[in-house]
């Protein structure tokens, strides 16, 4: 498991700057309210989530039909709760 220091967390914060305004708003709320409580394991999952294309991330957050990934679900639930 990777250990995330303050510099790594700053880089992760930068990853949340996306191309979709709606996604920027959702992730901004999450970063403000829940990001600092993530475990290192959850941070690793969050980084993997940020590697996906914007429309796919938004579909996963919105629980669009046919868009499921159990690996991301615990982190997605926290993102949804922060809205």
N, C-alpha and C positions, 0 to 999 in steps of 0.2 A: 504494500500500500504506500502511496506517495504521501509525503508530508508537505503541506502547503504553508510556506512562510508568508510574511506580509508582502514581499515582492511578488510572489506567485499569485496571491489574492488580488493584488492591483492589476496584474495581467488578466486575470479572470474577469474583473470588473470591466476592463476594456473590451473583452469579447462580447459583452452584453450590448454593445452599441451596434445595432443592426440596421438593415435597410428599410424595414417596415415600421412605420410610426406606431401602429398598434402594438407590435412586439416590443418596441422601445419602452412604451408606457407600462406594459405588463411586467417586463423584466426590471424596469426602474423601480416599481413598487416592491417587487420581490427583493431586489438588492437592498432597498432601504429597510425593509421589515424582517427579512428572514435569512439573508445570505450569511450573516456572521454566526448563525447558529448551526450551520451545516457541519457535519463531521467530515473528516478527510475522505472517507469513502464516498459520501454524498457529493463532495466537491469534485472528485474524479468523475462521477456520473454526470454532474452538471457540465464539466468541460467537454465530455463526449457529446452531450446534448447540443452544446454550442457549436460543435463541428458540423451539425446538420444544416441543410438549407433553411432559410427563414420560413418559407411556406410550410415545410414539414414540421418545424418547431411549433409554429402557430397551430397547425392541425392537431398536434399532440396535446398542446395545452388546452385547446378547445374541445378535445375528445371527439374529433370528427370521425364519422363512420369509417371503419377500416384502418384507422390510424391508432395502433396500439403497440407498445413496446414495454414489456414488463420490467426491463432493466431501468428504464427511466421513470417508472410510475411513482416511486416514493418522492423523488425530487419534483416531478410534475405536480403531485398533490400539494406540495409546499408552495409551489409557484401559484397554483390556483387559489390557495388559502390567502395568499398575500394580496389578491386583487380586491 
